[in-house]
Amino acid sequence: MEKSIETIWNEGFLKNDALIAPKINNLYTQKSKHVIDKFKRMFKINLIAIVVFAFVILIVTSYNGLTIIGFTWFIILMGLAAVNKRLTSSMEQIAYHQNSYDYLVSFNQWLQKQMAINRKMACLYYPFFFLSMVIGFWFVDAEGVALGERLVGEILYGFPNTILVFGVPVIIIAMVLTIAAALALLGGKIYNLDVKLIYGNTFKKIEELIADLEELKK
């Protein structure tokens, strides 16, 4: 007796109810590979861009007296690239031979872990980016006098009773620390916005594929 469409469909599922009929399975496998391969290419390009930018900043700042900024940004960016490069090793261990659903779920789990680590780092490197800029511009030469000293002189001229701490007006210290603290608190959200701008469309496709496969498995 010829098999009904329902029987053929049910027998088409992989073992352990992992996926759907072979042809649909192959279709989603190809879609999964395409989306994740695209992410890997973008991720690699992004890492290269970070390293290149780190060297550009270091070189440019060395010629305009902002060495502190350039060196600090270089160290932070290179460290950021190194951490993410290391994270890619676990990404590459996600095997294509898994069925589409397991492959996408495994990749998504790696992705969430990678993003969680980067969010924590963002709470540190954004404040340091800012503080290095403040310090760098503070000591930059302004007609034979450090820019910071010139600023303090202007403030004391207008407000002679200004309280100083280590030669720096308290109001400036308070403002700088407040902004740095805000960047530390908002670092994760700023990182999320950056990631959404770059990878948002790819993340959406991964979520849609997982949702489709979960719906088809019901």
C-alpha positions in Angstrom: 0.0 0.0 0.0 1.3 3.4 -0.9 2.3 5.5 2.0 0.2 8.6 2.8 1.8 12.0 2.7 1.5 12.2 6.5 3.4 8.9 6.9 6.1 10.0 4.5 6.4 13.3 6.4 6.6 11.6 9.8 9.2 9.1 8.6 11.2 12.0 7.2 12.1 13.3 10.6 15.6 12.7 11.8 16.4 10.6 14.8 15.5 11.9 18.3 13.0 14.3 16.7 15.8 16.6 15.8 14.5 18.0 12.6 12.1 17.8 9.8 11.9 15.9 6.4 15.2 15.6 4.6 14.6 18.2 1.8 13.4 20.8 4.2 16.2 19.8 6.5 18.7 20.5 3.7 17.1 23.8 2.9 17.4 25.0 6.5 20.9 23.6 6.8 22.0 25.7 3.8 20.2 28.8 5.2 21.9 28.2 8.6 25.3 27.9 7.0 24.8 31.0 4.9 23.7 33.2 7.8 26.4 32.1 10.2 29.1 32.2 7.5 28.0 35.8 6.9 28.4 36.6 10.6 31.8 35.0 10.7 33.0 37.1 7.8 31.6 40.3 9.3 33.1 39.4 12.7 36.6 38.8 11.1 36.4 42.1 9.2 35.4 43.8 12.4 38.4 42.4 14.3 40.7 43.5 11.5 39.2 47.0 11.5 39.8 47.3 15.3 43.4 46.3 15.0 44.0 48.7 12.0 42.2 51.5 13.9 44.4 50.9 16.9 47.6 51.4 14.9 46.1 54.4 13.1 45.3 56.1 16.4 48.7 55.3 17.8 50.5 56.8 14.8 48.3 59.9 14.4 48.4 60.8 18.1 52.2 60.4 18.2 52.5 63.4 15.8 50.1 65.8 17.6 51.2 65.5 21.2 48.3 63.2 22.3 50.5 60.2 23.0 48.7 59.3 26.2 45.4 59.0 24.3 47.0 57.0 21.4 48.8 54.6 23.7 45.8 54.0 26.0 43.4 53.4 23.1 45.9 51.2 21.4 46.2 48.9 24.5 42.5 48.8 25.0 41.7 48.1 21.3 44.4 45.4 21.0 43.2 43.8 24.2 39.6 43.8 22.9 40.7 42.2 19.6 42.7 39.6 21.4 39.8 38.6 23.7 37.4 38.3 20.8 40.0 36.4 18.7 40.2 33.9 21.4 36.5 33.6 21.6 36.4 32.6 17.9 38.2 29.4 18.7 35.1 28.1 20.6 32.9 29.3 17.7 34.8 27.3 15.2 34.2 24.1 17.3 30.5 24.3 16.4 30.2 21.6 13.8 28.2 21.9 10.6 27.3 18.2 10.8 24.8 18.9 13.5 21.3 19.3 12.2 20.1 22.8 11.5 18.3 23.4 14.7 21.1 22.2 17.0 23.6 24.0 14.9 21.7 27.3 15.2 21.0 26.9 18.9 24.7 26.0 19.7 25.8 29.1 17.7 23.3 31.3 19.4 24.5 30.1 22.8 28.1 31.0 21.8 26.9 34.3 20.6 25.1 35.2 23.8 28.2 34.2 25.8 30.4 36.3 23.6 28.1 39.3 23.9 27.9 39.0 27.7 31.7 39.1 27.9 31.9 42.1 25.7 29.2 43.9 27.6 31.2 43.5 30.8 34.4 44.8 29.0 32.4 47.8 27.6 31.7 48.9 31.2 35.5 49.3 31.6 36.8 50.4 28.3 34.3 53.2 27.6 35.3 55.0 30.8 39.0 54.5 30.1 38.6 55.9 26.6 37.0 59.0 28.1 39.6 59.3 30.9 42.5 58.9 28.5 41.1 61.7 26.4 40.7 64.0 29.4 44.3 63.3 30.6 45.7 63.5 27.1 44.2 66.9 26.3 45.1 68.1 29.8 48.8 67.7 29.2 48.8 68.7 25.5 51.1 71.7 24.8 49.3 75.0 24.3 51.8 77.6 23.4 54.4 76.3 25.9 51.9 75.6 28.7 49.9 72.5 29.3 46.3 73.0 28.2 45.1 71.8 31.7 47.2 74.5 33.4 45.9 77.1 31.1 42.3 76.1 31.9 43.0 76.1 35.6 44.5 79.6 35.3 41.3 80.8 33.5 39.1 79.3 36.2 41.1 80.9 39.0 41.1 84.2 37.3 37.3 84.2 37.2 36.7 82.3 40.4 39.7 82.9 42.8 38.1 81.0 45.6 37.8 77.7 43.7 38.9 74.7 45.7 41.8 72.8 44.2 42.8 69.1 44.7 46.3 68.4 43.5 46.1 71.6 41.5 42.8 70.7 39.8 39.5 72.4 40.5 37.1 70.2 42.4 34.3 71.0 39.9 36.4 69.5 37.0 37.2 66.4 39.0 33.6 65.9 39.9 32.4 66.4 36.3 35.0 64.0 34.9 34.3 61.3 37.5 30.5 61.7 36.9 30.8 61.2 33.2 33.2 58.2 33.7 30.8 56.6 36.1 27.9 57.2 33.7 29.9 55.5 30.9 30.6 52.6 33.2 26.9 52.1 34.0 25.8 52.6 30.4 28.7 50.7 28.8 26.7 47.6 28.2 23.8 49.4 26.6 26.2 51.4 24.4 27.8 48.1 23.3 24.3 46.7 22.5 23.6 49.7 20.3 26.9 49.2 18.5 26.3 45.5 17.9 22.7 46.1 16.7 24.0 48.6 14.1 26.5 46.1 12.8 25.0 42.7 13.3 21.3 43.4 14.0 20.0 42.1 10.7 22.0 38.9 11.0 20.9 38.3 14.6 17.3 38.7 13.4 17.7 36.1 10.7 19.2 33.6 13.2 16.3 34.1 15.6 13.8 33.7 12.8 15.4 30.5 11.6 15.3 29.0 15.1 11.7 30.1 15.6 10.7 28.5 12.2 12.4 25.2 13.1 10.8 25.1 16.5 7.4 25.7 14.9 8.0 22.9 12.3 9.0 20.5 15.0 5.7 20.8 16.9 
